[in-house]
Amino acid sequence: MTISTIIAYHILIIEDDPAIARGLQEGLLRDRYEVTWKDSGSEGVQFAREHNPHLIILDVRLPDGSGFDFCRQMRQMGLRQPILMLTVQRDEMDKVLGLEMGADDYVTKPYSLRELLSRIRAQLRRAYGELSAADSDMLNAGELMIDRTRGQVWRGNQLLMLTPTEFRLLIYLAQHPGQALSRAQIIDSVWGYDADVNSERTVTVHMRRLREKVELDPNNPTLIMTVPGIGYRLVV
């Protein structure tokens, strides 16, 4: 089920509905992406592990299991590329659960192809573009050392396993030490689109996950502080 063209980025679609998958596949090919479609979660996970695509589009409802579980499996395998989940409008908890399992973003069905392509471009740009290896500086965030060249974060000799979105969040905070950053500012800079109620909830979920990885005691954070009524700031 693989269709190729001469492009920079390879996108994996894990979707069991042929009509949705083919429509998305055609739209991506028109945008000059390489596209692979798998119609089951197990096949998609195996392909992702063996071929390491640049971005994964993952449906929540799959015939052989939950997209949440497959997302978690891929993160546990060490796959760090952006994962964008497809959910249905009425299932609000799907969005939160997907983010908790390691997804970077979500789009609700029925969706606009234009919106989905915009989200994909934003994820690719931030994962492999201006906030990736192109910037070779080192950043400090408290006891943490951020290596933007390698996309790594260290506490002493311990390598912290962050997802691409968590890594970009930490970079953005470290670039503005001590500054109170609103959720809207964070959405614009890290995700690349305008904030709304759902996207601000996305920031909250990702920030909680980031704290679980970078704080010694996530329940009593000392590095990433909540600024009531505004957003977050990195303590210097």
N, CA and C of each residue as an Amber inpcrd file, in Angstrom:
protein
   708
   0.8170000  -1.2030000   0.0000000   0.0000000   0.0000000   0.0000000
   0.8530000   1.2560000   0.0000000   2.0460000   1.1840000  -0.5530000
   2.9500000   2.3210000  -0.5270000   2.9790000   3.0130000  -1.8750000
   2.8560000   4.3400000  -1.8770000   2.9600000   5.1320000  -3.0930000
   4.0650000   6.1400000  -2.8610000   5.0000000   6.2870000  -3.7750000
   6.1520000   7.1490000  -3.5640000   6.2470000   8.2310000  -4.6210000
   6.8750000   9.3130000  -4.2540000   7.2270000  10.3740000  -5.1760000
   8.5000000  11.0140000  -4.6590000   9.1430000  11.8440000  -5.4410000
  10.4320000  12.3980000  -5.0430000  10.1850000  13.6270000  -4.1540000
  10.2100000  13.4260000  -2.8600000   9.9130000  14.4920000  -1.9090000
  10.8160000  14.3400000  -0.6910000  10.6880000  15.2430000   0.2610000
  11.5590000  15.2330000   1.4240000  10.9980000  14.4020000   2.5630000
   9.6850000  14.3980000   2.7400000   9.1080000  13.8120000   3.9470000
   8.2510000  12.5940000   3.6380000   8.3490000  11.6020000   4.5250000
   7.5910000  10.3570000   4.4090000   6.5550000  10.3230000   5.5300000
   5.2790000  10.1820000   5.1650000   4.1840000  10.1880000   6.1260000
   3.5000000   8.8300000   6.1310000   3.2880000   8.2890000   7.3200000
   2.5860000   7.0220000   7.4890000   1.1610000   7.3040000   7.9530000
   0.1770000   6.7540000   7.2310000  -1.2300000   6.8350000   7.6180000
  -1.6400000   5.4820000   8.1860000  -2.1770000   5.4740000   9.3990000
  -2.7310000   4.2560000   9.9900000  -4.2280000   4.4960000  10.1530000
  -5.0020000   3.9730000   9.2270000  -6.4410000   4.2600000   9.1250000
  -7.1240000   3.0840000   8.4490000  -8.2150000   2.5640000   9.0430000
  -8.8620000   1.3790000   8.4820000  -9.9510000   1.7010000   7.4740000
 -10.4060000   2.9450000   7.4040000 -11.4480000   3.3320000   6.4610000
 -10.8010000   3.6650000   5.1090000 -11.0250000   2.8380000   4.0690000
 -10.3520000   3.0690000   2.7790000 -10.6810000   4.4250000   2.1650000
 -11.9280000   4.8760000   2.3000000 -12.3050000   6.1480000   1.6890000
 -11.5520000   7.3060000   2.3290000 -11.4670000   7.2930000   3.6570000
 -10.7410000   8.3580000   4.3560000  -9.2550000   8.2840000   4.0190000
  -8.7050000   7.0760000   4.0640000  -7.2710000   6.9100000   3.8230000
  -6.8860000   7.3320000   2.4120000  -7.6880000   6.9400000   1.4250000
  -7.3410000   7.2850000   0.0430000  -7.4720000   8.7750000  -0.2130000
  -8.5080000   9.3950000   0.3590000  -8.6510000  10.8350000   0.2000000
  -7.4820000  11.5790000   0.8120000  -7.0680000  11.1430000   2.0080000
  -5.9230000  11.7700000   2.6650000  -4.6460000  11.5020000   1.8910000
  -4.4960000  10.2780000   1.3960000  -3.3210000   9.9010000   0.6190000
  -3.1840000  10.7680000  -0.6290000  -4.2960000  10.9630000  -1.3280000
  -4.2640000  11.7840000  -2.5410000  -3.8970000  13.2270000  -2.2220000
  -4.4490000  13.7650000  -1.1320000  -4.1190000  15.1300000  -0.7460000
  -2.6530000  15.2920000  -0.3990000  -2.0890000  14.3180000   0.2950000
  -0.6780000  14.3760000   0.6650000   0.2270000  14.2400000  -0.5540000
  -0.1520000  13.3700000  -1.4690000   0.6470000  13.2070000  -2.6820000
   0.6470000  14.4910000  -3.5130000  -0.4890000  15.1740000  -3.5600000
  -0.5350000  16.4520000  -4.2790000   0.3930000  17.4750000  -3.6390000
   0.5990000  17.3370000  -2.3260000   1.5200000  18.2240000  -1.6190000
   2.9560000  17.6950000  -1.6570000   3.1980000  16.6480000  -2.4480000
   4.5270000  16.1080000  -2.7140000   5.1680000  15.4480000  -1.4970000
   4.3580000  14.6990000  -0.7540000   4.8860000  13.8480000   0.3070000
   4.9660000  12.4110000  -0.1940000   5.8390000  11.6510000   0.4100000
   5.8100000  10.1970000   0.2290000   4.8100000   9.6520000   1.2430000
   3.9530000   8.7270000   0.8180000   2.8570000   8.2710000   1.6820000
   2.8230000   6.7530000   1.7520000   2.6940000   6.2390000   2.9630000
   2.4380000   4.8180000   3.1750000   1.1550000   4.6890000   3.9830000
   0.2690000   3.8030000   3.5500000  -0.9970000   3.5820000   4.2500000
  -1.0350000   2.1610000   4.7910000  -1.3340000   2.0280000   6.0630000
  -1.5710000   0.7390000   6.7000000  -2.9510000   0.7650000   7.3360000
  -3.7040000  -0.3290000   7.1690000  -5.0800000  -0.3250000   7.6430000
  -5.2830000  -1.0220000   8.9860000  -4.1970000  -1.3330000   9.6740000
  -4.3110000  -1.8840000  11.0310000  -3.2000000  -1.3000000  11.8940000
  -3.4620000  -1.2550000  13.1810000  -2.4840000  -0.6800000  14.0940000
  -1.2050000  -1.4920000  14.1800000  -1.3330000  -2.8230000  14.2090000
  -0.1360000  -3.6630000  14.3440000   0.7700000  -3.5160000  13.1270000
   0.1790000  -3.4850000  11.9190000   0.9880000  -3.2870000  10.7110000
   1.6300000  -1.9060000  10.7030000   0.8770000  -0.9110000  11.1740000
   1.4170000   0.4410000  11.2130000   2.5880000   0.5660000  12.1630000
   2.4640000  -0.0300000  13.3400000   3.5540000   0.0150000  14.3240000
   4.7890000  -0.6900000  13.7880000   4.5930000  -1.8560000  13.1620000
   5.7300000  -2.5910000  12.5960000   6.4250000  -1.7770000  11.5060000
   5.6280000  -1.1430000  10.6400000   6.2170000  -0.3370000   9.5720000
   6.9680000   0.8540000  10.1630000   6.3860000   1.5110000  11.1520000
   7.0410000   2.6680000  11.7630000   8.3700000   2.2730000  12.3940000
   8.4020000   1.1220000  13.0330000   9.6380000   0.6620000  13.6770000
  10.7140000   0.3520000  12.6430000  10.3100000  -0.2250000  11.5230000
  11.2910000  -0.6560000  10.5180000  11.7280000   0.4690000   9.5860000
  10.8430000   1.4480000   9.3300000  11.1280000   2.4550000   8.3060000
  11.2360000   3.8800000   8.8440000  10.7970000   4.1070000  10.0840000
  10.9820000   5.4050000  10.7420000  10.4920000   6.5820000   9.8840000
   9.2080000   6.6440000   9.5430000   8.6910000   7.7760000   8.7560000
   8.8190000   9.0860000   9.5300000   8.7130000  10.1950000   8.8140000
   8.8940000  11.4970000   9.4520000   7.7100000  11.8920000  10.3250000
   6.5040000  11.4530000   9.9530000   5.2990000  11.8110000  10.7090000
   4.2900000  10.6840000  10.5640000   3.4900000  10.4680000  11.6150000
   2.4960000   9.3950000  11.6230000   1.1150000   9.9950000  11.8770000
   0.1610000   9.6510000  11.0080000  -1.2390000  10.0060000  11.2100000
  -1.9430000   8.7490000  11.6930000  -2.5010000   8.7980000  12.8900000
  -3.0010000   7.5960000  13.5580000  -4.4680000   7.7720000  13.9390000
  -5.3220000   6.8690000  13.4390000  -6.7350000   6.9100000  13.8000000
  -6.9230000   6.3040000  15.1880000  -7.8880000   6.8310000  15.9300000
  -8.1590000   6.3150000  17.2690000  -8.8350000   4.9530000  17.2170000
  -9.7710000   4.7760000  16.2800000 -10.5490000   3.5320000  16.1910000
  -9.9760000   2.6440000  15.0910000  -9.3670000   1.5330000  15.4920000
  -8.7590000   0.6080000  14.5330000  -9.2840000  -0.7950000  14.7820000
  -9.3220000  -1.6510000  13.7630000  -9.9530000  -2.9740000  13.9110000
  -9.2240000  -3.8920000  14.8850000  -7.9350000  -3.6880000  15.0960000
  -7.1780000  -4.5960000  15.9620000  -6.7670000  -3.9470000  17.2770000
  -7.3770000  -2.8340000  17.6300000  -7.0550000  -2.2350000  18.9160000
  -7.2400000  -0.7280000  18.9130000  -6.9020000  -0.1410000  20.0290000
  -7.0630000   1.3040000  20.2040000  -5.8390000   2.0560000  19.6970000
  -6.0930000   3.1560000  19.0000000  -4.9880000   4.0030000  18.5690000
  -4.1810000   4.5260000  19.7390000  -4.8260000   4.6970000  20.9000000
  -4.1020000   5.1390000  22.0930000  -2.9990000   4.1440000  22.4480000
  -3.3550000   2.8550000  22.4270000  -2.3780000   1.8230000  22.7900000
  -1.2490000   1.7530000  21.7730000  -1.5810000   1.8950000  20.4920000
  -0.5400000   1.8500000  19.4640000   0.3730000   3.0750000  19.5720000
  -0.1920000   4.2220000  19.9100000   0.6200000   5.4230000  20.1240000
   1.5990000   5.1970000  21.2700000   1.0880000   4.6520000  22.3680000
   1.9510000   4.3860000  23.5220000   3.0390000   3.3750000  23.1660000
   2.6930000   2.3430000  22.4160000   3.6960000   1.3490000  21.9980000
   4.8380000   2.0090000  21.2340000   4.4840000   2.8780000  20.2950000
   5.5260000   3.5160000  19.4820000   6.4180000   4.4110000  20.3200000
   5.8430000   5.1100000  21.2920000   6.6720000   5.9410000  22.1720000
   7.5720000   5.0640000  23.0490000   7.0540000   3.9440000  23.5110000
   7.8700000   3.0430000  24.3290000   8.9940000   2.4080000  23.5260000
   8.7990000   2.2720000  22.2120000   9.8610000   1.7610000  21.3380000
  10.9430000   2.8000000  21.0810000  10.6850000   4.0260000  21.4880000
  11.6570000   5.0900000  21.2600000  11.4160000   5.8820000  19.9980000
  10.2800000   5.6670000  19.3140000   9.9630000   6.4570000  18.1240000
   9.5670000   7.8660000  18.5610000  10.2250000   8.8740000  18.0080000
  10.0480000  10.2330000  18.5010000   9.4770000  11.1860000  17.4580000
   9.1240000  10.6780000  16.2810000   8.5680000  11.5690000  15.2630000
   7.1710000  12.0440000  15.6900000   6.6960000  13.1550000  15.1280000
   5.3630000  13.6390000  15.4750000   4.2860000  12.6100000  15.1460000
   3.3230000  12.4770000  16.0630000   2.1500000  11.6380000  15.8510000
   0.9190000  12.5320000  15.9280000   0.1280000  12.5210000  14.8680000
  -1.0980000  13.3080000  14.7930000  -2.2670000  12.3380000  14.7920000
  -3.1470000  12.4600000  15.7770000  -4.2450000  11.5110000  15.9220000
  -5.5280000  12.0570000  15.3120000  -6.3070000  11.1540000  14.7050000
  -7.6150000  11.4870000  14.1570000  -8.6830000  10.9970000  15.1200000
  -9.5350000  11.9040000  15.5990000 -10.5960000  11.5570000  16.5320000
 -11.9340000  11.9830000  15.9450000 -13.0210000  11.6110000  16.6360000
 -14.3440000  12.0550000  16.2130000 -14.7940000  13.1880000  17.1190000
 -15.5950000  14.0850000  16.5810000 -15.9470000  15.3310000  17.2430000
 -16.5630000  15.1060000  18.6180000 -17.4080000  14.0710000  18.7650000
 -18.1550000  13.9420000  20.0080000 -17.3100000  13.3860000  21.1540000
 -16.1890000  12.7800000  20.8480000 -15.3890000  12.1360000  21.8920000
 -14.2870000  13.0760000  22.3700000 -14.6560000  14.0080000  23.2530000
 -13.6920000  14.9830000  23.7580000 -12.5480000  14.3140000  24.5050000
 -12.8580000  13.2210000  25.2250000 -11.8100000  12.5530000  25.9980000
 -10.7690000  11.9120000  25.0980000 -11.1510000  11.5720000  23.8540000
 -10.1660000  11.0130000  22.9270000  -8.9730000  11.9410000  22.7750000
  -9.2510000  13.2390000  22.7120000  -8.1840000  14.2140000  22.4890000
  -7.1990000  14.2130000  23.6530000  -7.7450000  14.2650000  24.8590000
  -6.8890000  14.2980000  26.0420000  -6.1140000  12.9960000  26.1740000
  -6.7890000  11.8500000  25.9760000  -6.1130000  10.5620000  26.0980000
  -5.0040000  10.4090000  25.0650000  -5.2690000  10.8660000  23.8510000
  -4.2310000  10.7910000  22.8260000  -2.9910000  11.5700000  23.2140000
  -3.1750000  12.7580000  23.7450000  -2.0400000  13.5680000  24.1840000
  -1.3200000  12.9030000  25.3480000  -2.0910000  12.2940000  26.2480000
  -1.4790000  11.6050000  27.3820000  -0.6210000  10.4280000  26.9240000
  -1.0170000   9.7740000  25.8460000  -0.2860000   8.6100000  25.3550000
   0.9450000   8.9810000  24.5360000   1.1220000  10.2810000  24.2580000
   2.3170000  10.7060000  23.5370000   2.0750000  11.3430000  22.1920000
   0.8020000  11.5460000  21.8130000   0.5240000  12.2160000  20.5400000
   0.9170000  13.6880000  20.6290000   1.2450000  14.2740000  19.4820000
   1.6610000  15.6710000  19.4370000   0.5200000  16.6100000  19.0860000
  -0.4800000  16.1020000  18.3730000  -1.5990000  16.9510000  17.9680000
  -2.7500000  16.0350000  17.5800000  -3.9290000  16.6140000  17.3590000
  -5.0840000  15.8410000  16.9410000  -5.9460000  16.6700000  16.0090000
  -6.7040000  15.9780000  15.1660000  -7.6750000  16.6170000  14.2840000
  -8.9620000  15.8220000  14.3900000 -10.0840000  16.5070000  14.4840000
 -11.3590000  15.8270000  14.6500000 -12.0270000  15.5600000  13.3020000
 -12.7370000  14.4310000  13.2260000 -13.5160000  14.0760000  12.0470000
 -14.9410000  14.6080000  12.2050000 -15.5660000  15.0790000  11.1320000
 -14.9760000  15.3050000   9.7990000 -14.0590000  16.5090000   9.8330000
 -12.9750000  16.4150000   9.0910000 -11.9830000  17.4740000   9.1200000
 -11.8230000  18.0820000   7.7360000 -11.2930000  19.2840000   7.7240000
 -10.9400000  19.9410000   6.4660000  -9.5480000  19.4700000   6.0560000
  -9.4080000  19.0220000   4.8150000  -8.0890000  18.5940000   4.3410000
  -7.0950000  19.7380000   4.4410000  -7.5570000  20.9550000   4.1780000
  -6.6650000  22.1080000   4.2740000  -6.1450000  22.2770000   5.6970000
  -7.0300000  22.1100000   6.6800000  -6.5900000  22.2350000   8.0740000
  -5.6010000  21.1380000   8.4270000  -5.9030000  19.9090000   8.0120000
  -5.0150000  18.7900000   8.3190000  -3.6380000  19.0040000   7.6990000
  -3.5900000  19.4300000   6.4430000  -2.3050000  19.6890000   5.7970000
  -1.5440000  20.8000000   6.5120000  -2.2650000  21.8050000   6.9910000
  -1.6240000  22.8880000   7.7320000  -1.0120000  22.3660000   9.0270000
  -1.7430000  21.4980000   9.7190000  -1.2090000  20.9070000  10.9580000
   0.0220000  20.0510000  10.6610000  -0.0320000  19.2950000   9.5770000
   1.1020000  18.4420000   9.2050000   2.3290000  19.2950000   8.9070000
   2.1470000  20.3590000   8.1170000   3.2830000  21.2260000   7.7860000
   3.8810000  21.8420000   9.0440000   3.0180000  22.2610000   9.9620000
   3.5070000  22.8800000  11.1940000   4.3160000  21.8760000  12.0110000
   3.8270000  20.6310000  12.1150000   4.5600000  19.6200000  12.8680000
   5.9000000  19.3000000  12.2180000   5.9220000  19.1550000  10.9030000
   7.1740000  18.8520000  10.2040000   8.1630000  20.0120000  10.3110000
   7.6510000  21.2290000  10.1610000   8.5310000  22.4060000  10.2430000
   9.1850000  22.4980000  11.6160000   8.4170000  22.2110000  12.6390000
   8.9610000  22.3420000  13.9850000   9.7990000  21.1390000  14.4000000
   9.4880000  19.9660000  13.8600000  10.2810000  18.7820000  14.1930000
  11.6020000  18.7380000  13.4430000  11.6090000  19.2360000  12.1880000
  12.8010000  19.0940000  11.3540000  13.2990000  20.4190000  10.7890000
  12.6150000  21.5030000  11.1490000  12.9810000  22.8000000  10.5860000
  13.6110000  23.7140000  11.5810000  12.9290000  24.8600000  11.8670000
  13.6220000  25.9240000  12.5940000  13.9410000  25.5990000  14.0410000
  13.2450000  24.6040000  14.6510000  13.5520000  24.2670000  16.0310000
  14.2640000  22.9200000  16.1290000  14.8990000  22.4740000  15.0650000
  15.5640000  21.1810000  15.0790000  17.0660000  21.3530000  14.9650000
  17.7020000  20.4560000  14.2170000  19.1610000  20.4430000  14.1720000
  19.7610000  21.6690000  13.4960000  18.9250000  22.4710000  12.8340000
  19.4560000  23.6650000  12.1950000  20.0080000  24.6560000  13.2040000
  19.5680000  24.5380000  14.4500000  20.0260000  25.4480000  15.4950000
  20.9710000  24.6740000  16.3950000  22.2540000  25.0190000  16.4040000
  23.2610000  24.1970000  17.0610000  23.6050000  24.6480000  18.4700000
  22.9600000  25.6830000  18.9940000  23.2830000  26.1860000  20.3240000
  22.8500000  25.2130000  21.4080000  23.5120000  25.3350000  22.5700000
  23.1070000  24.6160000  23.7620000  22.3220000  25.5770000  24.6470000
  21.3280000  25.0610000  25.3350000  20.5280000  25.8510000  26.2550000
  20.5370000  25.1920000  27.6230000  20.4890000  26.0040000  28.6580000
  20.3490000  25.5030000  30.0150000  18.9590000  25.8190000  30.5250000
  18.3760000  24.8810000  31.2600000  17.1000000  25.1010000  31.9300000
  17.2220000  24.4970000  33.3210000  17.6130000  25.3220000  34.2830000
  17.8860000  24.7920000  35.6130000  19.0330000  23.8090000  35.5530000
  18.7720000  22.5740000  36.0170000  19.8010000  21.5300000  35.9890000
  19.8600000  20.8150000  34.6440000  19.0110000  21.2050000  33.7220000
  18.9340000  20.5120000  32.4450000  19.8410000  21.1620000  31.4050000
  20.4040000  20.3360000  30.5430000  21.1720000  20.8030000  29.4000000
  20.4330000  20.3710000  28.1320000  20.0990000  21.3470000  27.2840000
  19.3510000  21.0730000  26.0510000  20.3090000  21.1670000  24.8690000
  20.4520000  20.0690000  24.1470000  21.3070000  20.0160000  22.9630000
  20.4050000  20.0630000  21.7420000  20.2830000  21.2490000  21.1270000
  19.3790000  21.4020000  19.9930000  19.9210000  20.7260000  18.7330000
  21.2240000  20.5240000  18.6550000  21.7910000  19.8400000  17.4960000
  21.3360000  18.3890000  17.4390000  21.3720000  17.7290000  18.5800000
  21.0250000  16.3010000  18.6340000  19.5880000  16.0580000  19.0560000
  18.8840000  17.1040000  19.4490000  17.5090000  16.9240000  19.9110000
  17.4370000  16.1650000  21.2120000  18.3800000  16.4700000  22.1230000
  18.4650000  15.7310000  23.3820000  18.4100000  16.6740000  24.5770000
  17.9210000  16.1290000  25.6900000  17.9030000  16.8500000  26.9570000
  18.5320000  15.9610000  28.0190000  19.4720000  16.5220000  28.7700000
  20.2180000  15.7630000  29.7700000  20.0610000  16.3950000  31.1470000
  19.9550000  15.5540000  32.1660000  20.1430000  15.9710000  33.5590000
  21.3570000  15.2080000  34.0640000  22.4970000  15.8890000  34.1370000
  23.7410000  15.2020000  34.4580000  24.0530000  14.1820000  33.3810000
  24.1690000  12.9060000  33.7960000  24.4410000  11.8290000  32.8360000
  23.1790000  11.1250000  32.3770000  22.0180000  11.6170000  32.7980000
  20.7440000  10.9780000  32.4480000  20.1240000  11.6470000  31.2290000
  19.8530000  10.8490000  30.1970000  19.1730000  11.3370000  29.0020000
  17.6730000  11.2440000  29.2210000  16.9630000  12.3570000  29.0730000
  15.5170000  12.3860000  29.2480000  14.8540000  12.1510000  27.8930000
  13.8860000  11.2420000  27.8610000  13.2320000  10.8640000  26.6090000
  11.9910000  11.7310000  26.4090000  12.1400000  12.7970000  25.6270000
  11.0320000  13.6930000  25.3310000  10.5040000  13.4500000  23.9230000
   9.2120000  13.6760000  23.7370000   8.6500000  13.6600000  22.3920000
   9.0500000  14.9520000  21.6740000   8.8830000  15.0190000  20.3430000
   9.2420000  16.2600000  19.6380000   8.5240000  17.4960000  20.1840000
   7.2380000  17.3570000  20.5060000   6.5090000  18.5130000  21.0100000
   7.0050000  18.9140000  22.3910000   7.2700000  17.9510000  23.2580000
   7.8040000  18.2610000  24.5820000   9.1640000  18.9550000  24.4620000
   9.9720000  18.4880000  23.5200000  11.2830000  19.0990000  23.3060000
  11.1380000  20.5490000  22.8610000  10.2210000  20.8110000  21.9390000
  10.0160000  22.1790000  21.4610000   9.4360000  23.0730000  22.5570000
   8.5600000  22.5070000  23.3830000   8.0290000  23.2640000  24.5180000
   9.1510000  23.6990000  25.4520000  10.0340000  22.7670000  25.7730000
  11.1300000  23.0810000  26.6920000  12.0620000  24.1250000  26.0870000
  12.3500000  24.0160000  24.7920000  13.1860000  25.0120000  24.1260000
  12.5410000  26.3970000  24.2130000  11.2410000  26.4520000  23.9320000
  10.5580000  27.7540000  23.9380000  10.6030000  28.3760000  25.3310000
  10.3810000  27.5710000  26.3560000  10.4640000  28.0830000  27.7260000
  11.8900000  28.5470000  28.0420000  12.8800000  27.7440000  27.6260000
  14.2730000  28.0780000  27.9270000  14.7400000  29.3180000  27.1770000
  14.1110000  29.6020000  26.0370000  14.4660000  30.8040000  25.2890000
  13.8830000  32.0680000  25.9200000  12.9530000  31.8970000  26.8570000
  12.3090000  33.0290000  27.5250000  12.3320000  32.8150000  29.0360000
  13.5170000  32.6570000  29.6360000  13.6010000  32.3530000  31.0660000
  13.0040000  33.4630000  31.9290000  12.1920000  33.0460000  32.8900000
  11.5980000  33.9920000  33.8170000  10.3870000  34.7260000  33.2780000
  10.0920000  34.5720000  32.0000000   8.9930000  35.3110000  31.3830000
   7.6960000  34.5140000  31.4780000   6.6050000  35.1850000  31.8490000
   5.2840000  34.5540000  31.8730000   4.7740000  34.4430000  30.4450000
   4.5810000  33.2200000  29.9740000   4.1530000  32.9670000  28.5980000
   2.7120000  32.4690000  28.6110000   1.8650000  33.1100000  27.8350000
   0.4700000  32.7030000  27.7790000   0.3330000  31.4230000  26.9570000
  -0.7670000  30.7200000  27.1710000  -1.0260000  29.5160000  26.3830000
  -1.1530000  29.8640000  24.9020000  -1.7350000  31.0300000  24.6030000
  -1.8630000  31.4440000  23.2010000  -0.4870000  31.6600000  22.5730000
   0.4390000  32.2650000  23.3040000   1.8030000  32.4500000  22.7890000
   2.4630000  31.1020000  22.5290000   2.2620000  30.1770000  23.4560000
   2.8800000  28.8540000  23.3280000   2.3180000  28.1140000  22.1170000
   0.9920000  28.1600000  21.9420000   0.3600000  27.5100000  20.7950000
   0.9130000  28.0830000  19.4920000   1.0000000  29.4050000  19.4120000
   1.4710000  30.0530000  18.1900000   2.9100000  29.6690000  17.8720000
   3.7620000  29.6160000  18.8740000   5.1890000  29.3710000  18.6490000
   5.5280000  27.8960000  18.4980000   4.8660000  27.0240000  19.2450000
   5.2290000  25.6080000  19.2480000   4.3900000  24.8030000  18.2600000
   3.1000000  25.1370000  18.1390000   2.2360000  24.3990000  17.2090000
   2.0490000  25.1320000  15.8920000   2.0870000  26.4540000  15.9190000
   2.0270000  27.2160000  14.6800000   0.6340000  27.5380000  14.1860000
  -0.3460000  27.5750000  15.0820000  -1.6830000  28.0060000  14.6680000
  -2.3400000  28.7870000  15.8000000  -3.4520000  29.4470000  15.5010000
  -4.1220000  30.2930000  16.4790000  -4.7270000  29.4600000  17.5990000
  -4.7230000  30.0360000  18.7930000  -5.2290000  29.3300000  19.9710000
  -6.7460000  29.3610000  20.0250000  -7.3370000  28.2880000  20.5680000
  -8.7440000  28.2670000  20.9330000  -8.8580000  27.4670000  22.2240000
 -10.0770000  27.2020000  22.6800000 -10.2540000  26.5060000  23.9570000
  -9.6090000  25.1290000  23.9290000  -9.8180000  24.3830000  22.8420000
  -9.2520000  23.0330000  22.7590000  -7.7330000  23.0580000  22.7030000
  -7.1640000  23.9950000  21.9430000  -5.7150000  24.0360000  21.8270000
  -5.0730000  24.4540000  23.1480000  -5.7320000  25.3110000  23.9260000
  -5.1840000  25.6840000  25.2250000  -5.2000000  24.4890000  26.1750000
  -6.2040000  23.6350000  26.0400000  -6.2120000  22.3940000  26.8210000
  -5.0530000  21.4930000  26.3910000  -4.7180000  21.5190000  25.1040000
  -3.5820000  20.7530000  24.6070000  -2.2960000  21.1800000  25.3000000
  -2.1060000  22.4860000  25.4500000  -0.9180000  22.9860000  26.1460000
  -0.8710000  22.4530000  27.5710000  -1.9970000  22.4760000  28.2520000
  -2.0510000  22.0070000  29.6370000  -1.6300000  20.5500000  29.7430000
  -2.1340000  19.7180000  28.8340000  -1.7910000  18.2930000  28.8660000
  -0.3080000  18.0890000  28.5750000   0.2120000  18.7350000  27.5510000
   1.6260000  18.5740000  27.2140000   2.5200000  19.1110000  28.3250000
   2.1380000  20.1940000  28.9430000   2.9630000  20.7370000  30.0080000
   3.0020000  19.7860000  31.2020000   1.8850000  19.1500000  31.4940000
   1.8800000  18.1710000  32.5770000   2.8030000  17.0030000  32.2530000
   2.7620000  16.5280000  31.0100000   3.6520000  15.4320000  30.6180000
   5.1160000  15.8650000  30.6700000   5.3840000  17.0930000  30.2450000
   6.7610000  17.5810000  30.2820000   7.2720000  17.6520000  31.7180000
   6.4380000  18.1350000  32.6230000   6.8320000  18.1940000  34.0350000
   7.1390000  16.8040000  34.5930000   6.3620000  15.8130000  34.1670000
   6.6020000  14.4500000  34.6530000   7.9810000  13.9430000  34.2680000
   8.5500000  14.5190000  33.2090000   9.8540000  14.0470000  32.7390000
  11.0210000  14.9130000  33.2070000  10.7720000  16.2060000  33.4390000
  11.9040000  17.0940000  33.7460000  11.9390000  17.5360000  35.2050000
  10.8290000  17.4140000  35.9280000  10.8090000  17.8120000  37.3320000
  11.1900000  16.6200000  38.2140000  11.9510000  16.8810000  39.2630000
  12.2790000  15.8190000  40.2130000  11.0270000  15.3740000  40.9560000
  10.1320000  16.3180000  41.2510000   8.8530000  16.0170000  41.8820000
   7.7670000  16.7390000  41.0880000   7.1420000  16.0680000  40.1190000
   6.1570000  16.7470000  39.2650000   4.9960000  17.3640000  40.0310000
   4.6720000  16.8080000  41.2010000   3.5770000  17.3680000  41.9980000
   3.9650000  18.6660000  42.6880000   5.2450000  18.9100000  42.8000000
   5.7400000  20.1540000  43.3860000   6.8330000  20.7300000  42.4780000
   6.4260000  21.2300000  41.3190000   7.4310000  21.6790000  40.3350000
   8.2390000  22.8670000  40.8280000   9.5020000  22.8580000  40.4640000
  10.3890000  23.9690000  40.8010000  10.9980000  24.6010000  39.5600000
  10.7950000  23.9750000  38.4070000  11.3830000  24.4750000  37.1590000
  10.3320000  25.1600000  36.2830000   9.2480000  24.4680000  35.9940000
   8.1750000  25.0160000  35.1580000   7.0090000  25.3680000  36.0710000
   6.7750000  26.6400000  36.2390000   5.7570000  27.1130000  37.1640000
   4.5220000  27.5930000  36.4140000   3.3580000  27.3450000  37.0050000
   2.1060000  27.8720000  36.4640000   1.9420000  29.3250000  36.9030000
   1.6000000  30.1770000  35.9630000   1.2980000  31.5780000  36.2590000
  -0.2150000  31.7260000  36.1670000  -0.9340000  31.8190000  37.2940000
  -2.3960000  31.8370000  37.2670000  -2.9390000  32.9330000  36.3570000
  -3.9050000  32.5440000  35.5270000  -4.5490000  33.4850000  34.6430000
  -3.7550000  33.8280000  33.3940000  -2.5200000  33.3050000  33.2960000
  -1.6830000  33.6110000  32.1340000  -1.2240000  32.3350000  31.4430000
  -0.3610000  31.5830000  32.1030000   0.1900000  30.3910000  31.4620000
   1.3110000  29.7960000  32.2910000   2.5530000  29.8590000  31.7730000
   3.6860000  29.2110000  32.4220000   4.9410000  30.0630000  32.3070000
   5.8840000  29.7960000  33.2080000   7.1960000  30.4130000  33.0960000
   8.2500000  29.4380000  33.5890000   9.4420000  29.5800000  33.0310000
  10.5800000  28.7720000  33.4430000  11.3570000  29.5420000  34.4990000
  11.5560000  28.9050000  35.6420000  12.2640000  29.5470000  36.7490000
  13.7490000  29.5500000  36.4620000  14.3830000  30.6800000  36.6580000
  15.8420000  30.7780000  36.4340000  16.5360000  30.9710000  37.7690000
